[in-house]
Amino acid sequence: MADKGYLPKEKIKEFVEALGKDAAVYAPCLEGDTITFRQYTPDKEISLDRPANTPPKGAIYPQCETLLSFEFKKDAATPQKMDVELKANTDFPKAVVFGGRPCDAKGFTVIDRVFVNTDTADPYYKKRRENTTIVTKCCNGPYAGCFCVGVGGGPASREGSDVVMTEVDGGYYLEAVTEKGKAVMSLPIIQDGSSYEAKAKQANEKATGAVRNPFPADARISPELFDSGDFWGRVVEKCVSCGACTFLCPTCYCFNITDEQAITTGERIRSWDSCMFQHFTLETSGHNPRPAKYKRFRNRVGHKFSYYPEKYDGAIACTGCGRCIRYCPVSVDISEIVGYLKDPKADPKQWAADKKDAKN
């Protein structure tokens, strides 16, 4: 079974349809000026020209899903007795995530550590993950806001992918990364790609060298600056707590669970949530340990660059995709903030002075 191949650009649609013969294919589809991951149908237009506005996270970890349904039934022999019938579905079909970027594929590995690599694995996420093949397109170069090389990734990273595609003359060079990927490479539509390997490597190296790294080498987050309320207060002055940064993030996995009931039947639903929302940590008593906006923002940054790495052997819960920078309505730049936190000479007063000088 070959692990290298070539696919002409004009055969992309045919390739996706071949992938979809026994699986649901989620691809970046153009809708107006927006590219989002949708389940592919022939009437949809696939776009690989730039990273999608949204990550493909929802294909494996849906934004809203029913965990189980329940029904209350009275016992015919004993009316005072009520039985509860529960139904849960983890019989998920095969799927393919096609056309995501390396930062998107790496995002799944961040969630894997929490939902799969644990003694209490999430059965819904785990089953979907096992049934999903990820075919990733390497980036041609940097896009606004991206900083993947600064968090251990890159525009040609293999982490989390089963197959990686690199754009070369007239088509794409394909390389299998896993056994799932080798199965994809067996499709008849894929041609021999050995002659394109050198060109693909050159393209990947060029793209990697063009991506910015906003962080000082081998620097750690300054505890003094991280604990400074003044610093965070200035950082989030313009933040509107809309939560777009978390919903567009390929690694955020916070959720809420609600029971929606209609008399004797109902569903238990899991939905994405955001630590940037004021009610996220609100307790039943009315107490909120993170009532201030700056505390919620500090928690978001701290989770990605401090708490998660401490728990998972240094792994950073950010892939540097840049979506939270590109699509923030007030242009908050997490890479700028973390870069300053990692500067050993940084202090809150100097940060404020630097920002003032930059505006003048």
Residue frames as qw, qx, qy, qz and C-alpha x, y, z in Angstrom:
[[0.000, 0.889, 0.458, 0.000, 0.00, 0.00, 0.00],
 [0.448, 0.459, -0.016, 0.767, 1.64, 3.28, -1.15],
 [0.352, -0.689, -0.405, 0.487, 2.23, 6.08, 1.33],
 [0.104, -0.473, 0.179, 0.856, 2.99, 8.79, -1.27],
 [0.416, 0.534, 0.704, 0.213, 0.79, 10.02, -4.11],
 [0.055, -0.153, 0.196, 0.967, -0.25, 12.85, -6.40],
 [0.242, 0.642, 0.715, -0.132, -3.68, 14.31, -7.13],
 [0.205, 0.309, 0.342, 0.863, -4.33, 16.79, -9.97],
 [0.131, 0.147, 0.342, -0.919, -6.29, 19.88, -8.87],
 [0.506, 0.027, -0.356, -0.785, -9.09, 19.22, -11.31],
 [0.608, -0.135, -0.770, -0.141, -9.78, 15.91, -9.58],
 [0.048, -0.169, 0.624, -0.762, -10.33, 17.31, -6.08],
 [0.654, -0.040, 0.114, -0.747, -14.12, 17.00, -6.29],
 [0.828, 0.131, -0.498, -0.223, -13.83, 13.48, -7.64],
 [0.394, 0.224, -0.756, 0.472, -11.43, 12.63, -4.79],
 [0.301, -0.132, 0.489, -0.808, -13.85, 13.98, -2.16],
 [0.795, 0.039, -0.118, -0.594, -16.70, 12.00, -3.68],
 [0.715, 0.182, -0.673, 0.060, -14.55, 8.86, -3.56],
 [0.110, 0.188, -0.713, 0.667, -13.86, 9.51, 0.13],
 [0.471, -0.037, 0.305, -0.827, -17.61, 9.91, 0.68],
 [0.605, 0.027, -0.681, -0.412, -18.63, 6.55, -0.71],
 [0.676, -0.331, -0.652, 0.089, -18.54, 4.97, 2.75],
 [0.410, -0.358, -0.419, 0.727, -18.15, 8.02, 5.00],
 [0.040, 0.953, 0.301, -0.017, -19.56, 11.47, 5.67],
 [0.603, 0.181, 0.014, 0.777, -17.06, 14.04, 4.38],
 [0.166, -0.917, -0.231, 0.280, -16.71, 17.41, 6.10],
 [0.604, 0.252, 0.220, 0.723, -14.99, 19.92, 3.82],
 [0.119, -0.472, -0.125, 0.864, -14.31, 23.68, 3.74],
 [0.288, 0.595, 0.677, 0.323, -17.23, 25.01, 1.72],
 [0.127, 0.006, 0.058, 0.990, -17.54, 28.54, 0.37],
 [0.029, -0.727, -0.686, 0.007, -20.72, 30.36, 1.35],
 [0.037, 0.995, 0.086, 0.033, -20.59, 33.97, 0.17],
 [0.269, 0.783, -0.465, 0.314, -17.28, 35.28, 1.50],
 [0.542, -0.535, 0.554, -0.337, -17.14, 32.76, 4.33],
 [0.605, 0.242, -0.753, -0.087, -15.56, 29.31, 4.37],
 [0.591, -0.378, 0.511, -0.496, -16.99, 26.87, 6.89],
 [0.025, 0.164, -0.983, -0.083, -16.81, 23.11, 7.31],
 [0.723, 0.110, 0.126, -0.670, -19.97, 21.43, 6.09],
 [0.663, 0.029, 0.746, 0.054, -20.92, 17.89, 5.24],
 [0.021, 0.340, -0.570, -0.748, -20.14, 17.72, 1.55],
 [0.621, 0.500, 0.587, -0.145, -22.84, 17.39, -1.07],
 [0.572, 0.271, 0.471, 0.615, -22.32, 17.86, -4.83],
 [0.118, 0.880, 0.332, 0.319, -23.99, 21.30, -4.80],
 [0.446, -0.858, 0.038, 0.251, -21.39, 22.73, -2.39],
 [0.539, 0.761, -0.238, 0.269, -18.25, 24.57, -3.52],
 [0.826, -0.398, -0.075, 0.392, -15.04, 23.36, -1.83],
 [0.221, 0.923, -0.188, 0.251, -12.43, 26.07, -1.22],
 [0.864, -0.261, -0.086, 0.423, -8.80, 25.32, -0.37],
 [0.396, 0.728, -0.026, 0.559, -7.49, 28.80, -1.18],
 [0.029, -0.546, 0.456, -0.703, -7.22, 29.92, 2.45],
 [0.115, -0.094, -0.897, 0.417, -7.91, 28.50, 5.91],
 [0.269, -0.614, -0.667, -0.325, -11.60, 28.23, 6.74],
 [0.210, -0.625, 0.135, -0.740, -13.12, 30.89, 8.97],
 [0.754, -0.449, 0.268, -0.396, -14.08, 28.16, 11.42],
 [0.076, -0.423, 0.903, 0.011, -12.13, 25.05, 12.46],
 [0.627, -0.024, -0.661, -0.412, -13.44, 21.55, 11.68],
 [0.082, -0.207, 0.798, -0.560, -13.72, 20.82, 15.42],
 [0.633, 0.054, 0.279, -0.720, -17.49, 20.36, 15.21],
 [0.705, 0.239, -0.573, -0.342, -17.16, 17.28, 12.98],
 [0.559, 0.020, -0.785, 0.264, -15.88, 15.28, 15.97],
 [0.194, -0.332, -0.615, 0.688, -16.96, 17.49, 18.85],
 [0.030, 0.636, 0.575, 0.513, -20.34, 18.97, 17.78],
 [0.028, -0.331, 0.183, -0.925, -21.33, 22.42, 18.94],
 [0.604, -0.144, 0.348, -0.702, -24.57, 20.92, 20.24],
 [0.463, 0.107, -0.852, -0.219, -25.29, 17.20, 20.65],
 [0.791, -0.372, 0.001, -0.486, -27.78, 14.96, 22.40],
 [0.023, -0.451, 0.864, -0.224, -26.00, 12.72, 24.89],
 [0.021, -0.191, -0.979, 0.074, -29.07, 10.72, 25.75],
 [0.447, -0.324, -0.285, -0.784, -32.85, 10.80, 25.66],
 [0.001, 0.047, 0.875, -0.481, -35.09, 9.86, 28.56],
 [0.490, -0.323, -0.443, -0.678, -38.73, 9.00, 29.12],
 [0.256, -0.132, 0.717, -0.635, -40.71, 8.65, 32.33],
 [0.551, -0.149, -0.664, -0.483, -43.27, 5.83, 32.39],
 [0.582, -0.350, 0.415, -0.604, -45.73, 4.87, 35.11],
 [0.003, -0.113, 0.993, -0.025, -45.73, 1.27, 36.20],
 [0.521, -0.223, -0.506, -0.650, -49.08, -0.22, 35.11],
 [0.634, -0.332, -0.693, 0.087, -49.27, -2.49, 38.15],
 [0.450, -0.569, -0.380, 0.574, -48.12, 0.17, 40.64],
 [0.252, 0.855, 0.269, 0.364, -49.18, 3.68, 39.51],
 [0.379, -0.914, 0.087, 0.113, -47.18, 5.28, 42.31],
 [0.690, -0.332, 0.429, 0.479, -44.01, 3.87, 40.75],
 [0.449, 0.854, -0.108, -0.239, -42.25, 5.71, 37.94],
 [0.829, -0.054, 0.354, 0.430, -39.71, 4.07, 35.63],
 [0.119, 0.849, -0.262, -0.442, -37.13, 5.99, 33.62],
 [0.869, 0.280, 0.325, 0.245, -36.06, 4.70, 30.23],
 [0.141, -0.800, 0.335, 0.478, -32.70, 6.00, 28.97],
 [0.835, 0.434, 0.262, 0.216, -31.38, 5.80, 25.41],
 [0.191, -0.798, 0.356, 0.448, -27.88, 6.82, 24.36],
 [0.840, 0.528, 0.108, 0.064, -26.43, 6.58, 20.87],
 [0.296, -0.731, 0.495, 0.364, -22.71, 6.10, 20.27],
 [0.713, 0.222, 0.603, 0.280, -23.11, 4.32, 16.95],
 [0.152, 0.822, -0.117, -0.536, -21.50, 7.00, 14.82],
 [0.846, 0.502, 0.151, 0.097, -20.80, 6.48, 11.10],
 [0.686, -0.085, 0.186, 0.698, -17.39, 6.82, 9.49],
 [0.146, 0.970, 0.135, -0.137, -16.33, 10.34, 8.64],
 [0.679, 0.164, 0.096, 0.709, -13.55, 12.23, 6.88],
 [0.095, -0.909, -0.082, 0.397, -12.40, 15.74, 7.73],
 [0.695, 0.338, 0.319, 0.549, -10.99, 17.03, 4.45],
 [0.316, 0.699, 0.154, 0.623, -9.08, 20.24, 3.75],
 [0.479, -0.872, -0.069, 0.070, -8.39, 21.43, 7.28],
 [0.331, 0.789, -0.424, 0.296, -4.99, 22.92, 8.03],
 [0.605, 0.116, -0.679, 0.399, -2.22, 21.46, 10.23],
 [0.099, -0.226, 0.477, -0.843, -3.28, 23.77, 13.06],
 [0.731, -0.146, -0.071, -0.662, -6.79, 22.29, 12.85],
 [0.843, 0.040, -0.535, -0.016, -5.52, 18.70, 12.93],
 [0.366, 0.206, -0.640, 0.644, -3.26, 19.48, 15.88],
 [0.412, -0.317, 0.200, -0.830, -6.28, 20.94, 17.68],
 [0.871, -0.174, -0.318, -0.333, -7.83, 17.48, 17.86],
 [0.686, 0.096, -0.600, 0.400, -4.75, 16.17, 19.68],
 [0.042, -0.304, 0.426, -0.851, -5.23, 18.85, 22.35],
 [0.702, -0.214, 0.042, -0.678, -8.80, 17.70, 22.96],
 [0.812, 0.077, -0.576, -0.050, -7.73, 14.03, 22.76],
 [0.327, 0.230, -0.699, 0.593, -5.69, 14.36, 25.95],
 [0.335, -0.121, 0.421, -0.834, -8.76, 15.49, 27.87],
 [0.764, 0.092, 0.044, -0.637, -11.50, 13.37, 26.30],
 [0.899, 0.231, -0.350, -0.128, -9.68, 10.19, 25.26],
 [0.589, 0.318, -0.609, 0.425, -6.31, 9.77, 26.99],
 [0.317, -0.405, 0.460, -0.724, -7.83, 9.43, 30.43],
 [0.057, 0.044, 0.970, -0.233, -9.33, 6.80, 32.72],
 [0.333, 0.560, 0.626, -0.428, -12.79, 8.28, 32.09],
 [0.162, -0.025, 0.572, 0.804, -12.81, 8.70, 28.31],
 [0.474, 0.375, 0.177, -0.776, -15.76, 10.51, 26.75],
 [0.570, 0.166, 0.796, 0.120, -17.56, 7.78, 24.74],
 [0.484, 0.803, 0.309, -0.159, -19.12, 10.21, 22.26],
 [0.138, 0.886, -0.381, -0.224, -15.95, 12.05, 21.31],
 [0.419, -0.424, 0.785, 0.168, -13.83, 8.89, 21.44],
 [0.648, 0.326, 0.687, 0.048, -16.06, 6.94, 19.06],
 [0.457, 0.876, 0.107, -0.110, -16.28, 9.81, 16.57],
 [0.087, -0.821, 0.526, 0.206, -12.51, 10.31, 16.76],
 [0.537, -0.197, 0.805, 0.156, -11.85, 6.62, 16.10],
 [0.589, 0.510, 0.625, 0.052, -14.22, 6.66, 13.12],
 [0.281, 0.943, 0.043, -0.176, -12.78, 9.82, 11.55],
 [0.749, 0.095, 0.221, 0.618, -9.95, 10.15, 9.04],
 [0.057, -0.907, -0.045, 0.414, -8.25, 13.54, 8.78],
 [0.671, 0.366, 0.304, 0.568, -6.89, 14.69, 5.41],
 [0.242, -0.831, -0.100, 0.491, -5.03, 17.96, 5.88],
 [0.576, 0.712, 0.100, 0.390, -3.78, 20.57, 3.42],
 [0.586, -0.314, -0.098, 0.740, -0.43, 22.14, 4.28],
 [0.096, 0.929, 0.177, -0.310, -0.40, 25.94, 4.17],
 [0.664, 0.593, 0.071, 0.450, 1.43, 27.76, 1.38],
 [0.339, 0.343, -0.267, 0.834, 2.56, 30.49, 3.72],
 [0.104, -0.261, -0.618, 0.734, 1.51, 32.70, 6.63],
 [0.125, -0.671, -0.563, -0.466, -1.97, 34.18, 7.02],
 [0.139, -0.637, 0.152, -0.743, -2.97, 37.20, 9.08],
 [0.617, -0.565, 0.252, -0.486, -2.49, 36.52, 12.77],
 [0.981, -0.066, -0.182, -0.007, -1.11, 32.98, 12.51],
 [0.058, -0.764, 0.603, -0.222, 1.90, 31.98, 14.62],
 [0.974, -0.091, -0.121, -0.167, 1.89, 28.16, 14.50],
 [0.702, 0.351, -0.465, 0.409, 5.69, 27.84, 14.65],
 [0.084, -0.561, 0.441, -0.696, 5.65, 29.66, 17.99],
 [0.719, -0.291, 0.375, -0.507, 3.63, 26.89, 19.65],
 [0.460, -0.287, 0.838, 0.062, 5.50, 23.88, 18.27],
 [0.710, 0.469, 0.518, -0.087, 3.59, 23.47, 15.03],
 [0.159, -0.392, 0.503, 0.753, 4.03, 24.69, 11.51],
 [0.584, 0.421, -0.112, -0.685, 2.31, 25.02, 8.12],
 [0.663, 0.290, -0.645, -0.245, 3.41, 21.47, 7.27],
 [0.321, -0.338, 0.768, -0.439, 3.04, 19.79, 10.67],
 [0.469, -0.020, -0.829, -0.303, 1.89, 16.14, 10.61],
 [0.021, 0.033, 0.809, -0.587, 0.54, 16.03, 14.17],
 [0.453, 0.325, 0.521, -0.646, -3.07, 14.86, 14.25],
 [0.581, 0.479, -0.290, -0.591, -3.31, 14.19, 10.49],
 [0.840, 0.034, 0.542, 0.008, -3.77, 10.88, 8.71],
 [0.646, 0.415, 0.368, 0.523, -2.89, 12.29, 5.29],
 [0.126, -0.734, 0.001, 0.667, -1.17, 15.59, 4.46],
 [0.598, 0.645, 0.378, 0.290, -1.48, 17.35, 1.11],
 [0.307, -0.577, 0.151, 0.741, 1.09, 19.83, -0.22],
 [0.542, 0.795, 0.165, -0.218, 0.33, 22.03, -3.19],
 [0.469, -0.327, 0.557, 0.602, 2.76, 21.43, -6.05],
 [0.128, 0.266, -0.501, -0.814, 2.70, 22.01, -9.82],
 [0.485, -0.026, -0.570, -0.662, -0.84, 21.50, -11.03],
 [0.758, -0.325, -0.512, -0.242, -1.98, 19.49, -8.04],
 [0.539, -0.688, 0.338, -0.348, -1.19, 18.11, -4.61],
 [0.448, 0.312, -0.816, 0.191, 1.47, 15.79, -3.24],
 [0.776, -0.461, -0.045, -0.429, -0.14, 13.40, -0.74],
 [0.314, 0.370, -0.808, 0.335, 1.65, 11.62, 2.09],
 [0.755, -0.446, -0.432, -0.210, 0.15, 9.05, 4.45],
 [0.092, -0.618, 0.546, -0.558, 0.98, 9.61, 8.12],
 [0.534, -0.191, 0.693, -0.446, -1.03, 6.77, 9.71],
 [0.245, 0.106, 0.949, 0.166, -2.59, 3.46, 8.78],
 [0.353, 0.703, 0.513, -0.344, -5.87, 5.28, 8.18],
 [0.171, 0.775, -0.265, -0.548, -3.96, 7.48, 5.78],
 [0.140, -0.281, 0.869, 0.383, -2.55, 4.51, 3.89],
 [0.364, 0.437, 0.819, -0.073, -6.08, 3.28, 3.32],
 [0.305, 0.829, 0.146, -0.445, -6.92, 6.62, 1.70],
 [0.001, -0.647, 0.581, 0.494, -3.85, 6.35, -0.52],
 [0.378, 0.030, 0.906, 0.189, -5.17, 3.09, -1.96],
 [0.501, 0.664, 0.359, -0.423, -7.93, 4.94, -3.85],
 [0.701, 0.315, 0.473, 0.430, -7.49, 4.42, -7.62],
 [0.237, 0.945, 0.176, 0.144, -7.76, 8.15, -8.31],
 [0.359, -0.857, 0.309, 0.200, -4.42, 8.84, -6.61],
 [0.757, 0.594, -0.239, 0.131, -1.41, 8.72, -8.91],
 [0.816, -0.126, -0.178, 0.535, 2.22, 7.93, -8.13],
 [0.078, -0.991, -0.044, -0.104, 3.71, 10.93, -6.34],
 [0.810, -0.324, 0.065, 0.485, 7.36, 9.97, -5.86],
 [0.522, 0.374, 0.185, 0.744, 8.56, 12.55, -8.41],
 [0.122, -0.805, -0.157, -0.559, 6.92, 15.40, -6.45],
 [0.723, -0.538, -0.336, 0.273, 8.43, 14.62, -3.04],
 [0.534, -0.075, -0.067, 0.839, 11.39, 17.01, -3.33],
 [0.022, -0.455, -0.253, -0.854, 9.19, 19.89, -4.54],
 [0.564, -0.671, -0.406, -0.260, 6.76, 19.32, -1.68],
 [0.704, -0.412, -0.266, 0.513, 9.56, 19.36, 0.86],
 [0.347, 0.130, 0.066, 0.926, 10.93, 22.59, -0.59],
 [0.246, -0.577, -0.350, -0.696, 7.47, 24.22, -0.51],
 [0.669, -0.628, -0.397, 0.008, 6.92, 23.16, 3.10],
 [0.632, -0.248, -0.172, 0.714, 10.30, 24.50, 4.23],
 [0.150, 0.315, 0.177, 0.920, 9.65, 27.82, 2.50],
 [0.432, -0.642, -0.390, -0.499, 6.24, 28.16, 4.12],
 [0.719, -0.525, -0.361, 0.278, 7.57, 27.29, 7.55],
 [0.526, -0.074, -0.078, 0.844, 10.33, 29.87, 7.30],
 [0.006, -0.438, -0.263, -0.860, 7.83, 32.60, 6.44],
 [0.521, -0.682, -0.472, -0.202, 5.65, 32.19, 9.55],
 [0.029, -0.701, 0.351, -0.621, 6.35, 34.58, 12.40],
 [0.649, -0.307, -0.628, 0.300, 7.33, 33.47, 15.88],
 [0.153, -0.822, -0.042, -0.546, 6.18, 36.15, 18.33],
 [0.764, -0.645, -0.012, -0.038, 7.76, 34.56, 21.39],
 [0.013, -0.788, 0.609, -0.082, 11.29, 34.92, 22.80],
 [0.710, 0.216, -0.670, -0.012, 13.24, 31.65, 22.52],
 [0.584, -0.112, -0.727, 0.343, 13.00, 29.34, 25.55],
 [0.116, -0.275, 0.322, -0.898, 11.22, 32.00, 27.59],
 [0.222, -0.418, -0.869, 0.145, 8.64, 31.18, 30.25],
 [0.205, -0.779, -0.363, -0.468, 5.63, 33.20, 31.32],
 [0.154, 0.343, -0.465, 0.802, 6.56, 35.77, 33.95],
 [0.338, -0.487, -0.782, 0.191, 4.71, 34.87, 37.20],
 [0.137, -0.396, -0.295, 0.859, 4.87, 38.50, 38.37],
 [0.215, 0.121, -0.344, -0.906, 3.26, 39.80, 35.20],
 [0.356, -0.259, -0.835, -0.330, 0.74, 36.97, 35.06],
 [0.325, -0.516, -0.706, 0.360, -0.45, 37.85, 38.57],
 [0.104, -0.190, -0.086, 0.972, -0.69, 41.57, 37.84],
 [0.244, 0.678, 0.664, -0.198, -4.27, 42.79, 37.79],
 [0.082, 0.769, -0.092, -0.627, -3.07, 46.08, 36.31],
 [0.099, -0.297, 0.769, 0.558, -1.51, 44.29, 33.34],
 [0.143, 0.329, 0.915, 0.182, -4.63, 42.24, 32.59],
 [0.148, 0.742, 0.456, -0.469, -6.92, 45.21, 33.13],
 [0.116, 0.665, -0.315, -0.667, -5.11, 47.10, 30.38],
 [0.140, -0.112, 0.896, 0.406, -4.95, 44.02, 28.12],
 [0.076, 0.449, 0.881, 0.130, -8.72, 43.52, 28.11],
 [0.084, 0.396, 0.201, -0.892, -9.80, 47.16, 28.10],
 [0.408, 0.285, -0.348, -0.794, -11.29, 46.83, 24.63],
 [0.112, -0.069, -0.984, -0.119, -12.49, 43.18, 24.92],
 [0.528, -0.156, -0.076, -0.831, -16.29, 42.89, 24.71],
 [0.384, -0.118, 0.854, -0.330, -16.50, 39.31, 26.11],
 [0.697, 0.277, -0.206, -0.628, -18.33, 38.08, 23.00],
 [0.764, -0.181, 0.614, -0.084, -16.67, 34.64, 23.20],
 [0.748, 0.619, -0.146, -0.190, -15.90, 34.52, 19.46],
 [0.126, 0.682, -0.718, 0.059, -12.26, 33.70, 20.25],
 [0.438, -0.216, 0.839, -0.241, -13.26, 30.49, 22.02],
 [0.767, 0.382, 0.417, -0.303, -15.90, 29.37, 19.50],
 [0.626, 0.731, -0.250, -0.106, -13.43, 29.86, 16.62],
 [0.176, -0.671, 0.716, -0.073, -10.63, 28.07, 18.47],
 [0.755, 0.184, -0.593, -0.209, -9.67, 24.52, 17.39],
 [0.428, 0.126, -0.795, 0.412, -8.61, 23.63, 20.95],
 [0.341, -0.200, 0.407, -0.823, -11.27, 25.11, 23.25],
 [0.404, -0.144, -0.882, -0.195, -13.47, 22.35, 24.67],
 [0.156, 0.076, 0.613, -0.771, -15.46, 23.88, 27.55],
 [0.317, -0.302, -0.722, -0.536, -19.10, 22.78, 27.56],
 [0.416, -0.104, 0.445, -0.786, -22.37, 23.01, 29.42],
 [0.156, -0.181, -0.956, -0.168, -24.97, 20.26, 29.91],
 [0.427, 0.005, 0.216, -0.878, -28.71, 20.94, 30.07],
 [0.183, 0.270, 0.945, -0.023, -31.79, 18.74, 30.34],
 [0.344, 0.063, -0.230, -0.908, -34.57, 19.77, 27.97],
 [0.112, 0.202, 0.954, -0.188, -37.82, 18.15, 29.10],
 [0.437, -0.106, -0.293, -0.844, -41.37, 18.08, 27.74],
 [0.799, -0.289, 0.067, -0.523, -43.62, 16.50, 30.42],
 [0.914, -0.251, 0.313, -0.056, -42.61, 12.82, 30.26],
 [0.859, 0.290, 0.132, 0.400, -39.82, 12.92, 27.63],
 [0.092, -0.966, 0.177, 0.165, -36.62, 14.85, 27.26],
 [0.809, 0.432, -0.170, 0.362, -33.01, 15.03, 26.15],
 [0.560, -0.704, 0.115, 0.421, -29.70, 15.67, 27.86],
 [0.587, 0.765, 0.063, 0.257, -27.77, 18.07, 25.62],
 [0.616, -0.445, 0.093, 0.644, -24.13, 19.07, 25.61],
 [0.379, 0.888, 0.164, 0.200, -23.30, 22.47, 24.11],
 [0.574, 0.268, -0.185, 0.752, -20.10, 24.45, 23.73],
 [0.337, -0.903, -0.235, 0.123, -19.55, 27.07, 26.41],
 [0.495, 0.613, -0.165, 0.593, -16.95, 29.78, 26.90],
 [0.574, -0.405, -0.394, 0.593, -14.83, 30.85, 29.84],
 [0.171, 0.136, 0.069, 0.973, -15.18, 34.40, 28.50],
 [0.368, -0.579, -0.483, -0.545, -18.86, 34.49, 29.41],
 [0.207, -0.501, 0.410, -0.734, -19.74, 36.17, 32.71],
 [0.817, -0.267, 0.137, -0.492, -22.03, 33.31, 33.80],
 [0.717, 0.316, -0.622, 0.004, -19.49, 30.54, 33.06],
 [0.403, 0.094, -0.758, 0.504, -18.26, 30.26, 36.67],
 [0.429, -0.373, 0.129, -0.812, -21.42, 31.55, 38.33],
 [0.144, -0.023, -0.953, 0.266, -22.35, 29.29, 41.25],
 [0.318, -0.568, -0.716, -0.251, -25.85, 28.43, 42.48],
 [0.396, -0.576, -0.447, 0.559, -25.20, 30.51, 45.60],
 [0.177, 0.970, 0.167, 0.020, -24.74, 33.58, 43.43],
 [0.424, -0.728, 0.375, 0.388, -21.00, 33.74, 44.05],
 [0.776, 0.620, -0.016, 0.115, -18.78, 34.10, 40.99],
 [0.721, -0.473, 0.173, 0.477, -15.03, 33.47, 41.50],
 [0.411, -0.026, 0.388, 0.825, -14.25, 35.23, 38.20],
 [0.203, 0.796, 0.503, -0.268, -16.68, 38.16, 38.04],
 [0.019, 0.808, -0.202, -0.552, -14.29, 40.58, 36.35],
 [0.771, 0.625, -0.057, -0.112, -13.57, 40.47, 32.64],
 [0.216, 0.753, -0.616, 0.086, -9.80, 40.58, 33.16],
 [0.510, -0.333, 0.761, -0.222, -9.97, 37.47, 35.38],
 [0.848, 0.326, 0.376, -0.181, -11.84, 35.55, 32.72],
 [0.596, 0.759, -0.262, -0.007, -9.37, 36.59, 30.03],
 [0.103, -0.669, 0.718, -0.162, -6.42, 35.71, 32.26],
 [0.730, -0.092, 0.644, -0.209, -7.94, 32.27, 32.79],
 [0.821, 0.550, 0.102, -0.117, -8.28, 31.73, 29.03],
 [0.406, 0.769, -0.477, 0.128, -4.66, 32.64, 28.34],
 [0.343, -0.548, 0.711, -0.276, -3.46, 30.84, 31.47],
 [0.876, 0.061, 0.430, -0.212, -5.23, 27.64, 30.52],
 [0.804, 0.592, -0.055, 0.016, -3.66, 27.52, 27.08],
 [0.488, 0.686, -0.405, 0.358, -0.13, 28.55, 28.00],
 [0.109, -0.532, 0.659, -0.520, 0.28, 27.58, 31.68],
 [0.689, -0.181, 0.510, -0.482, -2.30, 25.25, 33.26],
 [0.931, 0.309, -0.006, -0.195, -2.68, 22.83, 30.34],
 [0.553, 0.596, -0.546, 0.203, 1.12, 22.56, 29.77],
 [0.252, -0.495, 0.690, -0.465, 1.62, 21.88, 33.47],
 [0.797, -0.031, 0.450, -0.401, -0.84, 18.98, 33.32],
 [0.906, 0.379, 0.184, -0.031, 0.16, 17.52, 29.95],
 [0.782, -0.192, 0.283, 0.521, 3.96, 17.49, 29.93],
 [0.241, -0.431, 0.250, 0.833, 4.48, 20.89, 28.37],
 [0.231, 0.427, 0.716, 0.502, 1.93, 20.58, 25.54],
 [0.081, 0.202, 0.100, -0.971, 0.44, 23.98, 24.70],
 [0.307, 0.536, 0.774, -0.139, -3.33, 24.22, 24.24],
 [0.312, 0.813, 0.000, -0.491, -3.00, 26.63, 21.34],
 [0.783, 0.205, 0.461, 0.365, -2.13, 25.80, 17.73],
 [0.223, -0.462, 0.224, 0.829, -1.41, 29.34, 16.56],
 [0.388, 0.503, 0.702, 0.321, -4.12, 29.27, 13.89],
 [0.150, -0.048, 0.063, 0.986, -4.70, 33.01, 14.37],
 [0.145, -0.567, -0.684, -0.436, -8.50, 32.91, 14.06],
 [0.358, -0.740, -0.472, 0.319, -9.00, 34.61, 17.42],
 [0.279, -0.442, 0.110, 0.846, -6.83, 37.46, 16.12],
 [0.082, 0.137, 0.616, 0.771, -8.24, 37.69, 12.58],
 [0.272, -0.518, -0.655, -0.478, -11.89, 37.65, 13.61],
 [0.291, -0.480, -0.546, 0.622, -11.86, 39.44, 16.98],
 [0.142, 0.851, 0.437, 0.254, -14.24, 42.41, 16.57],
 [0.199, -0.977, 0.080, 0.015, -11.88, 44.66, 18.55],
 [0.639, 0.617, -0.384, 0.251, -8.55, 43.14, 17.41],
 [0.610, -0.661, 0.423, -0.110, -7.27, 41.65, 20.65],
 [0.654, 0.531, -0.539, 0.012, -4.01, 39.84, 19.82],
 [0.885, -0.456, 0.079, -0.051, -3.26, 36.84, 22.06],
 [0.852, 0.208, -0.091, 0.472, 0.19, 36.34, 20.51],
 [0.172, 0.691, -0.187, 0.677, 1.19, 39.88, 21.43],
 [0.601, -0.661, 0.148, -0.424, -0.04, 39.41, 24.99],
 [0.964, -0.230, 0.060, 0.117, 1.66, 36.03, 25.51],
 [0.680, 0.467, -0.141, 0.548, 4.82, 37.33, 23.84],
 [0.077, -0.731, 0.261, -0.626, 4.96, 40.08, 26.42],
 [0.815, -0.506, 0.132, -0.251, 4.25, 37.63, 29.25],
 [0.959, 0.011, 0.016, 0.281, 7.24, 35.59, 28.09],
 [0.396, 0.721, -0.221, 0.524, 9.57, 38.58, 27.94],
 [0.682, -0.318, -0.470, 0.462, 11.83, 38.28, 31.01],
 [0.254, 0.019, -0.149, 0.956, 12.27, 42.09, 31.09],
 [0.244, -0.535, -0.490, -0.644, 8.56, 42.79, 31.01],
 [0.104, -0.289, -0.674, 0.672, 6.67, 44.53, 33.78],
 [0.150, 0.722, 0.674, -0.043, 3.16, 45.98, 33.87],
 [0.033, -0.844, -0.058, 0.531, 4.22, 49.64, 33.89],
 [0.174, -0.408, 0.612, 0.655, 6.59, 49.17, 30.96],
 [0.250, 0.352, 0.855, 0.285, 3.91, 47.26, 29.02],
 [0.117, 0.843, 0.472, -0.229, 1.52, 50.16, 29.47],
 [0.106, -0.753, 0.240, 0.603, 4.21, 52.63, 28.36],
 [0.266, -0.118, 0.785, 0.548, 5.02, 50.55, 25.27],
 [0.226, 0.582, 0.769, 0.138, 1.36, 50.41, 24.26],
 [0.031, 0.887, 0.223, -0.404, 1.03, 54.20, 24.72],
 [0.177, -0.576, 0.482, 0.636, 4.11, 54.84, 22.59],
 [0.309, 0.144, 0.848, 0.406, 2.79, 52.51, 19.88],
 [0.200, 0.760, 0.616, -0.053, -0.40, 54.56, 19.60],
 [0.064, -0.866, 0.020, 0.496, 1.45, 57.91, 19.33]]
